């Protein structure tokens, strides 16, 4: 088994492509092998696995947990397809407010690693999508935060203008409001 780890424009955010073996029976793939991930910069102890199901047009995000309960995520789509997005929320970072988007699907078996300091969100592209993600921290409601999915200063190129979102996401901070009380601060020694 092998994994390919692909660096993105955002330091620490990685696309992971596992080998997938397909035949007339179906497929087989490893979704996680700790030694390979650690050797490629994903040196987290994952303590919680989450699984969500969403209908087409549902957008979840851009979520984070602050430094009182920091959480990195390793995200994959086990059924259907999503547009998965990470946004740099480390105030002072050279890429602060920048984003990347990657399609994750049951067909491409890709994963996205979203480190601490980044907001995360996704849009369901298929009729139904199931998303599973490993978390390096436990969910802790007082630590949760969100930045608006459609903030013009971030400018994510979502392929939808009117997604289905939660009330929590309707109340999310603008990037300008986030800057007034950032959850993450960047220091030069954080850069790899």
N, C-alpha and C positions, 0 to 999 in steps of 0.2 A: 504494500500500500504506500501511496505517496501523496503529499500535499504540496501545492505551489502557493507561496506566500508572495503577494504582489503589493508593493508599496504604492501609496496614493500621494496626491499633492499635500495631504494633511499628515504631518508627522505623527506616526504611531497608529494611524488608521490603516488597516490592512485588509485586502481582499484575499480570501483563502479559497483555493480550488482543489478539492479532494479528487482523487481518482475514483471514477465510477465505472463499475464493471456491469455491462448490460448483455443479456442474451434473451433467448426465447422465454425464459422463466420470469424475467423482470430485471432487477438490478441489485447490486450490493455495493455499499461504500462505507468507509469509516467516517464518522462525523467529527471525531475528536481523538487525538493521541497526544497526551500531555507532553512527552519528550520532544516531539516534533514542533509543537507550538512554542514551548519554552525556548528551544534552539533558534526560533525565528522571531523572538521578541515579544511573544505573548506569554509573559511570566506571571499569570494570575492563578490564584486558587479560586476556582468557581465553586460557589456555595449554594446556589439556587438555580433551578431551571424553570423557565416560564413557557407557556404554550397559549397562543391566542388564535382565535378564528375571526375573520372579518369578511364582510361582503364587499363586492366591487364598489369602488368609490369611497370606501372608508379610509380616512387618514388619521393616523395616531401620531402625536408628537407636536413639537420637538421636546422630548422629555430628558431630564437629568436628575441625579441626586447630588446634593452639594457635599462639601468635604466633611460634614458631620456623619455621613454614611455613604461614602463614595462607591460608585458602581460602574465597572466596565461591563461591556456586553459582547458576546459572540453570537451573532444573529444568523439564522438560516430560515428558508421558506421550504417546508416539507411537503406542501401541497399548494398548487397554484403558482402565482407570481406576484411579487411586490416590487415597488421602487423604494429602495432602502436608502436613507439619507443620514449623514453625519455632519454636524456643524461645529466648528471650533469655537468654544465658549470660554477659552482661557484668555482673560483680559490681559492685553499686553503682548500676546503672541503675534508673530509676523503674519499669521493666517487667521487672526481673530475675525469671526463673522463669515469666513469662507466655508464652503460646503462641497461635498462630493455626493453623487448619487450613483447607485449600482443596482441593476436588476438582479434580484435573487429569485430563483424558481426551483420547482421540483425537477425541471429538465436540466438546468445548468449546475445544480448542487452547490453553487457558490455560497460563501459565508462572508460576513463583514464583521471585523473586529472594531468595536467602538470603545476607545480608552476612556478613562476618567478624564473629565474636562471637556467633553463633547456632548452636544445635544444629539438625540436620536429620534428619528421618526420614519414612518413608512406609509405608502399609499398602496392599497390593494388594486392590482391591475386585472386580475382574473375574476370570474364570477364569485369564487370563494378562495380564500388563502388561509393556510395555517402557518403560523410563524412560531418558531421555537428558538429560545435564546438562553444561553448560559450567562449567569451574572456573578460578578466577583464580590458582591455585597448583598445583604438581605434588603428586601424592600422595607423602607422606613418612611412612613407618610410625612413626618415633619421635615424630612430632608428633600422631598420631591419638589421639583420646579419645572417650568415649561416656558419656552419662548415661542412666539407666534409662528405658525407654519408658513404664513404668507407675509412675513415682515419684509417690506420693500428694501430695507438696508441689507438684508441677507440675500434676497432675490433668488430664491430657489425656483428653478424652472420645472414646476409641477405640471404634468399633462392634464390638469383638471382645474377648473376655476371655482367650483362649488362642491367640495367634498362633504361627506358626512363626518362630522367631528363631535367630540364630547363637549359637555358644558365646561369641563376643566380646560380643554384646549381653546375654547372661545375666550376664556378669562386669562390666557397666557400673556406673559410680558412681551412688550415690544423689545427689540434689541436696545433701544435708547434707555428704556426703563431698567433693563438688565444691567447696563453699564453703571447705573447709579449704585447698585449693590451687587456686584458680580459674585457668582458662586465659586469661580475659579480664577486664580491669578497665575500668570505665566512668569517663569524665571528662565534665564538663558541656560541654566544647567539642566532644564527639563528636555531640551532638544537633543535628539540622538545624533 
